[in-house]
Amino acid sequence: MGDKRDYLRRIASVNDVIQAAARGRSPFQAVPRDLLVDAVRSVVDGVREAIIAAKDETSLNEIRTGPEDLVPLVEEAVKQRMQVGLRKVINATGVVIHTNLGRSVLAAEALEEIESVARSYSNLEYNLETGVRGSRMTHLQSLLQELTGAAAALVVNNNAAAVLLALTAHAQCREVIISRSQLIEIGGSFRIPEVLEQSGARLAEVGTTNKTYLDDYRKAIRSETAVIMRAHPSNYRIVGFTSEPELPDLAQLAHEFDLIFLDDLGSGVLVDLARYGLPTEPTVLDSLRAGADLVCFSGDKLLGGPQAGIILGQEALVEKMAKHPLARAVRADKLTVAGLEATLRIYHDPEEAVRKIPTLAMLTADLESLKCKAQKLAGLCRKASDSYEVQVSQDLSRAGGGALPMSDLPTLVVSLTSSLHTPNQLEEGLRKYARPIIARISEDRVLLDVRTIFDPEFPAIADALADLASLKAE
């Protein structure tokens, strides 16, 4: 093999590559020079590393080093640097509240309000009646009180923050009693005991993994006890030989000893999902009626709004949390307030909420409507290329997002195989397409679950399949 130093000397200089890129190359005209220089340097460094790593003469001869040879590599490097990181994707997984894909899709009304507030100044913390400073919670408090009957309300940036704030304000340096079966882990490896520890409260766990009795709580109450906490198992279930106290009994016990009963609902819901054939999920109203002093839940799960942590409960308890220094650190921003307000207004008519809020509409979609969607998408997929074998079949969707963990939702999927790609190659091609399409593989077929695909996205899927087939053919 020849001396690698000869090959290294042949690598075009950064300046030569920049000049080659600038000659008649319109894609580079709008590129900031610093970004272009950085891209060229990275390409030149990559070529240098490839030469050093080459094992034989053949490998060395395949490495292109001239200015014009490197321009296409620079184009790709520039494209990657200028590409927006957070991008729209098509969720074809069938997981409705997909945490990795941004959880709930917002209703049109929420999007309109967010855009309106984002494009101009707003009265976020300004009282239009008096002309003095106001509170951002004003826009949400009355709505939440009307919808739930709660005495007071507070909104922060997510439910973990809501629980942290509640425990910090009401149980710092004191004890919180919770069942061992509820020491749960939520998304991103955050665990209830760790949130509790961060608040400065001390954990007093009672019962066993599968059975906890009211008397277990009673025996654990001491002078240091401040809170009895229930964490609803929204992302798991313990079944079989189990027992746990009812909420009214826990509330009564807490009040008997002048303690606070805190109910962490996780993925709070405002409508009775059982009416639509889904498993019974305790609603926010159920918790308040059972006697919970504070109820915490998410705004972006079953509620179907933007990410938020919603706290409802007794006025004095909520007021103490609102005045705590931590409240400012975890407060909701103006876009969250706008989107959540618009979402909550839809709930004045629960039937309308099920139709207009995408999360609820997808969860309650019936098989007949899903079948029509699947047949329409399958037809477009068949037209994309004759290299695909396309079938419509039944499968199962999931609620996702730590909600309805035991619920499999019957659905329809468009399943694909390709004569040009393996299933893994097809899945990867869709995932890396200009408009990424996130699918799943089952039994060597790529599945597109129409429950989580919107009709206007169908042509984009067909275009992606057509392009992938044509590229392979070339």
N, C-alpha and C positions, 0 to 999 in steps of 0.2 A: 504494500500500500504506500502511496506517495506521501511526502511530508505534508502534514496537515497545516503547517505554517503557510505553505503556498496557497492552499484553499482559503485560509483565513485572510490572506492579503487581498484576495479577489473580492471580498465582500464590499459592496458599494458603500460609500460614506453616507452619513445621515443627510448631508447637504445635497448629494447627487440624487438620492431617493426623493427628497422633497421637490427638487426641480423636475424630476420625471413625473411626479404626482401632479405638479402644477400645470404641466403642458397639456392643455386642452381637456383637463379632467374636471368637469363641472361639479362632481360630488364634493370636491375639496374646496370650492370657492367660498362656501359659507362656514368652513371649519375654522375655529380659532387657531392661530398659529401655534400657541403653546400646546394645545391638544394634539395638533398634527405632528409636531416635533416629538412629543412623548410617544405617540403611536409608532412613528418611524424608528425611534430608538428601541422600543420593545421588539419590533420585528427584526431589526439588525442583531439585537442580543439573542433572539431566538435562533437565527441562522447560525450565529457563532456557536451557540450551545449544541446545535445539531451537528456541526462539523466536528466538534470535540468529542461528541458521543458516538460518531459513526464507527462501525466495526470493520468495514471493508471498503475497497475501492468503488464497488458498485453503489454503495450507499452514499459515498462522497460525491460521485458524479451525478447523482439524482438531485443534489441540493443546488438550488438556483441562487446566484449571488449578485446578478446584475441589477441596476436600478429599475429597469422596466419589469424585471421578474418579480421584484419585491412590491411593486405598486398594488397588485391585487390583495396581497397580505396586509398592506397598510389600510386599504379600503375596509377590510373586515375588522381590523383593529379599531379604526375610527368609528365604524358602525357600532361596535360593542360599547365603546366609551360614550357615545351620544345617545344610546338607547335608554329610555326611561326604565328605572329599576322596578317600580311598582306598576304592573300592567294589567289590563283586562284579560281574563281568560274565560274559556267556555268550560263550565263544570258539567262534564258528562259522566261523573262518578255515581250519581244517584244519592250521594250524601247531601242532604238538604242544608243543614247548618254546618258547613265544612270549615272548621277552624283555620286550616292551612290556606284556604281559598277566600278568607275574609268573612266567614260566617254569613249573616243574613244580607240578602239583597234588599235594598230599601224600596219602599213604595214610591210611586211617581210623585205624590204629594210631598213626601219628605225630600226628595231630590230637588223639587222646585223651591222649597223653602231654604234649603242649604245654599243653592245657587244664588237666590235672591239676597241672602244675608252676606254671602261671600263676596258679592260684586259691589257692595256698598257699605256705608256705615250703618249701624243699627242701634237700637235702644237697649243693648244688652244689659247695661247697668245704669240706665238713665230713666227716671220717672217722668214720663211725658206730661202727666197731670200737674206735678208740683215744680218741675224744672230742676230737680236736685238728683243727686246720686241715688240709684235704686239697687235692687238685688237681682242677679241673673236667675235666681230660683223663682222669682215672681212668675215667670213665663210657664213654669211647669207645676208649681205647687197646687194651684187651684184645680188644674186638670187631673192630677193624680188623686186629689182628694175627692173630686166628683166621681171618678171611675172606680175608686176602691173603698170610699168611706173612711179612709185614714184621717186621723186628726192632723197629721203633719207629714211633710215629704222633703227629701233632700236628694240631689242627684250628684254623683261623683263620676270619675272616669271609667271605672269597671267594678264588678261585684267584689273582687278580691279587695279593692280599696275600700268598698263599703263595709265589709266585714272588719278590715283592719281599723278603720276609723271608729266603728262601733265599739270594738274591744278596747281600743286605746282610750277613748273618751269615758268608758263606763267600767272598765275592769283592770286598768293599769295597776300593777302591784297587788292585785287581788286574784281570786280563783275563778275559773270558768269550768263548770261541769259539763261534760259531753260524753256521750256513749262511745265506747271503744269501736263500735261498728261504724261510726261516722267520722273517724279520723282519716278523711279521704284525701286523695291526691287529685288535683284538677290539672288542666292543661299546662304544659311546660314544666312539669315536675314540681309545681307549687303545692305544698301540703298544708292542710288545716293546722296541724301542730306548729308548723314554722311561722305561719301568719299570726297565730296566737302568741307565739314567743316574741315575735317582732313588736307586738302591741304592748309588751311589758306585762301581760297577764300570765298567770300560772295555770297550767293544765291540770285538771282533775278528771281523769278518765274513769268511767264506771262500766259495769257489766262485762259481757264477753263479746266475742266477734258476732255471734248469732243471736244472743239473747240478753236483753237488758230490761229490767223491771223498774217500775216507778219507785219501789223501795230502795233500789240501788242508788237512785238520785237522792232520795231522802237521807239515807245514811251518810252520804258524802257532803251534805251541807254543813258548813262551819261558819264561824264568825268572819272568816276571810273570804267567803263566797260572795260573788257579786252577780254572776250571770249563770243561768242555765241555758245552754245552747243546743239547738237541734240543727244539724246539717242534712238537708234532704238529699238522699242518694240519687241525684239527677243523672249521674253518669255511670251508675252500676245498680245492681240489685242483689240482695241476699235472700235466697229462697230456701224453702224446706223447713227445717226445725228451727223456727225463728220466733222472736217476740220483742216488741218494743212498745212503750206507752203511747197512748193517743195524745195528740197535741193539746186538747182541752185539759187533760189530766196534768201534763207538764206545766201548762200555764197556771193552773190552779195551785200546784205545788210551789211554783216560783212566787206567786203572789202571797201565799200563806206565810212565807218567810221574807217578804219584802225584797225579793230578788227580781232581776230583769230576765224576762224570757225572750231570747233572741232566736229567730228562725231564719236560717240561711237557706233560701229556696233554690239558689243557683239559677237555673233557667226558669224564671218566673213566667207564668202564663195568665192571661186575663180572660180567656174564653174556655168553656168546657169542651175539651177536645173529644170527650167520649161521645158527644152528640154527632161527631163526624166519623165514628167507627174506630177512633184511636183509643189506646189505653187511657184510663183515668189518670190524670196528672193533677196534683193539688194546685189549686189556683191561689193567687195572691189574696183574693177575698176569703177563701177557706181559712188561710192562716190567720188573717186578722180577726175573723169571726171566732176562731178557736181561742183567742185571747193573747196572741203574741204581742209583746210590747214593742218589738222592733222586727221588721221583716226586710231582708235584703235579697235582691235578685238582679239579674242581668237585663240590659235593654236590648242586646243584640242576639239573643237566642230565640226562645219561643215567642218573645214579644215582637220580634221582627223589626226592631229599630236599629239605630247606630249603637256602637259600643258605649255602654254606660253602666254604672252601678246605681240602683234605685233603692232608697231607704225610706220606709214608711213606718209610722208608729205614733207613740204618744208625743204630744207637743213638747213637753219639757225635755224628754230624752233626745229628740231630734234637734231641738234648739241648742242643747249642750254640744252636740256633735258639730253643728253648723258653726259654732263659735270657737271650736278647737283649732289650734294652729295647723294641724295636719289637714284640715278641710281645704285650706287654700292650695296645698301641695297636690291634692287629688281632685280638684274641682273639674267640672266638665267645661269644655271650650264652647265658643259661640256656635260652631257648626253642629256640635252634638246637641246643644240646646234646641237649635232650629229643627234638626231632623227628628229629634225625639218628640218635640211638641207636635209636629205635623203627624207623626205616627200615632201618638196618643189620641189626637182628635178623631182619627178614623174609628177608634174603639167606641165612640159614642153609639155606633150601630154595629154590634158584634158580627152580624151577618155580612155587612159591608167590609168589615175588617178581614174576614176570611177570604173574601174575593180580592180585595185590593192589596193586602200585605203579602208580598211574594212568598215568604216563609210559610205562612198559613195556607196559602193557595196551593203550594207544592205538596205540603203534608197531607192535605185533604183531597187532592186530585183523585178522581175515580178512574177505574180501569178502562172504561169506555173512551174517555177523553185521551188517556195515555195511549190507547191503541191507535186512535186516529193520528196522533202526533208521530208515533213510531212508523206507521205506514207511509206517512208523508216524508219523513226523513229517509226511510229506506229507499223510497223511489228516487230521491235526489242522489243518494249514495250509489245506486246502480248506474245512474246516468254519468257519474263522475268518471268511471273507467270500467271496462269489462274485465279488468284484472282482479276485481273484488267479488267475493261471494258474500251476498248480503242476506241476512235472515232477520225476522222479527220473532222474538221469543219472550217468554215470561221470566222474570227474575225478581230480586228483592232489593229495595232501596232501604236506606237508613236515615233516621232523623239527624244524627250526628250532633256535634256541639255540646256533648254532655246532656242530651235530652232524650227521653223515651228509650233508655238503653236496651230494653228487652223487646223492642218493637221492630219487626221486619215488615216493611211496607210492600205489598205486592205491586210489581211494576212491569213495564214493557221496555225491552232494550232492543237496539239494533246491533246485531253481532256481525263482525267483519273478519274475513280471512282474505289474504292477498296472495296471488301467485308470484308477486314480485318482492314481497317482504315477509320476514318472519313476524309473528305477533309482537315480539319485543321491538323490532325495527319499526313497525307501524305505530306502536304506542309512542315510541321515542320521536318519530317524525311528527306526529300530531302535537306532542308536547312542546317541541321546539319550533313549531310553525310560527309565522309572523303574528297570528292571533292564536296563542297557545290553546290547545284543546286537551283537557285532562280526562283521560279515559282509564279504564281498568281492563285487565286481562283475566279471563276465566276459561279454563279448558281449551287453551290454545286459540282463543278467539278474542278479539278486541271488542269490548262492550261499550255502547253509548246509551246511557240510561236517560230516556227522554223526560223523566220526572224533573230533572234539574237543568234541562236545556230549554231555552226560550225559543219560540218559533222564529223570530228574526235572526237567530243564530244558525239556522239550518243551512242557508246558502254558504256561509263561511266554512262549515264543515265539509260540504260538497266540494268547494274550491280547494280546500286543503288536500282532500283525497285525490282530486284530479292532478294537482301539482306534484304530489308525492309519487303518483304513478308515472307521470311524464318524466320526472327527474330520474327515476330508476330506469326508465326505458332508454334514456340518453346514455 
